[in-house]
Amino acid sequence: MIRVAIIGAGSVEFTRNVVADLCSFPELAGQVTIALHDIDRERLAYSERAAASIVRRTGAGFRVEASAERRPAVAGADYVINEIQVGGYRHTRKDFEIPKKYGVRQTIGDTIGIGGIFRGLRTIPVMVGIGNDLHELAPDALLLNYTNPMAMVPWAVYEGTPFANVVGVCHSVRDTHAFLARTVGVPEEDVAFRTAGFNHQCFVLRFRHRRTGEDLYPRLREVIEADPDGLGRRVRVEIFRRASMSPGSSTTTSRSRGSAARSTSTCAEARRTCGSGSGPRRPWTQARNLRSSPPPSLLPRSSTRSRPAPPVRSTRMCETAA
């Protein structure tokens, strides 16, 4: 049996989506144990019932178990999905309220800027504990981290524990690509993208038609200029107008004097670091969507054992080849 542990399973909506994704693959039928863990016993019990219901209704034949203790949940795991929120809603509010007191307004505040730093300071000690547990109890597991701040959390595991088989995952690049392709009226599979940067602070460096090589940014500019409402995404559109490249989802997380100039500077730095033309692909940064790609559970166990840890200080890149 493949053992998939979900840490922070009390995030019910997220857990339900992950379980539904896994159940959608018939090749996994009857081969998966889903081990749920959360420190909130009430929410954990609800997630257990929801997961069992999905398994039953889909006929996936998975085994579902739950534990309020982390170590039993991750022991022997092949794959561990992390979705914790340390401090909950009360502390998340402080990530916004304290910077706001000093003139910094944030729209997200969970990954970059002062809000992301606050969240990282709360989350990193817990992640170090998880990394140490995995080193002891599941040394061959692959840790898939969905918890923000995305850049800080995997880095903390690489640097602070003996466990290095961890990958940060986010839907923001995928969703940005889908939005851009839809906006210019080109099927997403016909578009070649190159997107680089940190999570929630990235830019689409290349946006071209695969077959014709046409740069699709002029089309995007035409669509934007024709819409007086700026596509309903005024901050993202304003950054595009200034930088001539589209930011990724949730790129602008704070607004203060000079923020647009800093965004343009960041965009220029991304070009200098990664280039804007074609280049070698970096397999360790390829984003995958569980709904359209084989889930992590289909990866051979041996491939995770020998997989080198990604270079943590490199600029992150997601590219779809032309």
N, C-alpha and C positions, 0 to 999 in steps of 0.2 A: 504493500500500500504506500502511496505517496502521501506524506504528511505535510499539510499546509497550515502553519500557525498564523493567526491574525491577532496582533497586539493592538489593543485599543478598540476591540470589537464592539464596545458600547457606542461607537459612532455608527448608529444603526443603518442609516441610509447608505453610507459608504460600504459597510460590511455586506448589506443586502446586494448591492451592485456587483461586488467582487464575487460573491457566491453564485449569483445568477450567471455571471460571465463564465465561471468555471464549469457550471452545470450545462452550459450551452455546447460543450465539446463532447460529442458521443464517444470519442476515443478514450475519454477518461472515465467512462461509466464503471462504477463499482471499484475504482482504483484509488480513491482519494479519501483521506481522513482530514476533516477540517477541525482544527483545534482553536477555539475562541478564548481570548483572555481579555479581561478588563478588571480594573480595581473597583468599579461600581457594579455591585452584584445585581442590582435591579435591572440596569441597562444590559448587563451581560445575559441575564435570563431572557430578556426580550429578544436580544440578538440570536440567542440559541433557538428560540421558538421560530423566529423568522427564517433562519438558515435551514432548520429542519423542514419547514413548510415548503421552501423553494426546492429542496432536494426531493421531497415527496412528490410535489406537483410536476417536476420535470422528469421524474423517473431516473435521476442520475445515479442512485444507489450509493451515494457518499455516506460516510459515517461522520456524525457531528458530535463533538464533545466540547465542554466548556470548563474553564478553571479560573478562579479569582487569583490564583498564584501563577506568576509568569514562568517560573522554571519548569513545572510539569507540562505547561503548554508547549514550550519550545523544545523540550527534550526530544532528541531524535528527529527533529523537523528537517525536511528537505528544502522547504521554502518558508520564509517568514515575511509576512507583510506587516509593516509598521504604519499605524495611523493614529498615533496618540496625540492628545492635546494637553500638555502639562499645564496645570493651573486652571483649566476650564474657562468658562465665560468671564468670571469675575476678574481674573488676571489679564485676560485678553483685552478687556475694557481699559485697563491701565496702559496697555501698549498704545492706545489711541489718546487717552486723556492726558497723560503726562507730556508727550510731545506737543499736543495741542495747547497746553498751558504756556509753552514757550514759542508758539507761533508756527508750528509745523503741523499741517493737516495731512492726514493719510487716508487713502481710499481702501487699502488692504492692510498694510502694516504687519505682515506675517513672515516676510522673507528678506527684504532689504530695508535700509534706513534704520532709524532708531527703534522702531517697532519690531523689526526683524531681529535686531540685536537683543532686545529684551526677551523676545520669545526664545532665541537661541540660548541665552543664559539660563533660562528655566529648563530647557529641553535637553541640553547636552549632558548634564549629569545622569539623567535617566538613560540616554542613549549609550553612554559608556557602560552602564550596568547591563544593558541588553547585549552589547558587544561582548562583554566578558562572559555572560551566560552562554552565548552562542559558541564562543571559543571552547567552553568547557563541555557543553551538552549537545551541541549540533555543529561541530567544526566544519562540516561539508555543506552546510546550508547556504542558500543564497538569500540575503536580506534585501527585500524590495522596500525602499523607504518612500512613503507618501507624505511624511510629516515635514512641514516647513519650520524653520528656514532651510530650504533644500540644499543649498551649498554648504551651510555650516554643519548640518546633521551628519551626512555621510563622512565629511572631513573629520568630525570628532571621532567617529568610529574607527576610521583609518589610523588616525594619529594617537588616539587615547586607549586603544585596546589591541590585543593580538589578532583580533578578527578583522579581516579586510575584504571579505567577499560581500560587498554592499553596493547597491546601485540606487541612485535617486531617480524617482519617476514622477512625472507631472503631465497633465493633459494640455498645458497651456500652448505648447508649440503645435501640437496636433490641431487644436481648436483654431489657432491663428491661421494655419495653412488652409483649413477648411473655409474659414471666413473670407480670406483673400480670394481664393479660387471662386467661391460663390459670388463674391461682389463683382468680379470682372467677367463672370459668365463663362468660365472655362472649367470643364470637369477636373476635379482635383488630381486624378491619375494622369492628366495631360500637362501637369505643372511640375517643374523642377524648382525646388527650394534649397536655399542654404541659409540656416538660421544659427546665430552664434550669440553667446553671452551667458550670464548666470540666470538661474531660474527666476522668472518674473522681472528680469532686466536683460532682455535679449532683443535682437533686431534681425529682420529678414534681409540678409545681404543680397540674396539672389532670388528673383521671382520671374521665371522665364517659361515660355511655352516649350515643352519637350521636343516637339517635332519641328517647329519652325525656328526656334531660337529667339523668338520675339521677346523683348523685355516688356513685361506686363505692367510695370509701374506707371507708364504713361496712361494706360487704360484706367488704372486705379485713380490716378489724379483727375481724369475726366469725370469719372463717376462721382468723386467727392465734390468737385467744383459744381456739378449739376445738382447737388443736394444741399439746400440751404440749412438743413439740420445736421450736416456733417455726419451722416449715417447713424446718428444717435450715439456716436462715440466721440465726443468733441475733444477730449484730452488726447486720445490716441491719434485722431486726425490732425490735431495741432502739432503733435510731435512729428508726424509724417511730413507735414508742410514745411517744417523747419529743417528736418534732417534728410528728407528725400528717401527715407526707408521706413517701412512699417515696424513699429515696436510689437513685441509679443504681447500675449494676454497679461493683464495686470502689471504692465511695465512701469507705469507711473504710480508709485505708492505714496508719494508725499509731494506737497506743493508748498513752496516758499519762494522768496525773492530769488530770481536767477535760476529757477529750476529748469526752464526751457533751455537755457544756455548749457547747463550741465548735461541735459539729455543729448544735445547735439554733440558735445564733447565726448560723451560715452559712445555714441554711434561712430564717431571718427576713430576712437580707440579700437572699437571692434573691427573696423576695416583694417587698421594697421596690424592688429594681432592675427587676424584670420585670413585677410585678403578677401576680395570680392569675386574672384574668378573660381574656376574649377580647381580642385586639389585632391589629395588623397583622402579617402573616406576613413573615418575612425570608428570601427565597429563598436567600441565600448560606449559610444554615445548615441547609438541609434535608438530613437524613441519607438516604443511599440504600444499598440492599442489592443487590449485583451479581446475586444469584440471582433477585430479584423485579422489578428495574428494569433498563432499558437500561443497559449498561455505559458507562463514560466514553468509550469508543471510538466511541459513536454520536453524541456531541455534535458539532455542526458545528464544524469547525476555526475558522471565523470567530468563533464565539461565545466561544471561549477567548481569542482575540486581543484582543477588546474588553472582556472581563470585568474590572470594577474589583476591586482587592484589597479583601477584607473589612476592616472596622474592627477592628484587632487588640485594642483595649482594651475592646470591648463584651462584655457577658455573652453567652455563647453560648446559643442556643436552638434546640431542635428541636420542631416543633409539627405535629400532624396536625389538620387543620381539622375542626370539628364539622359 
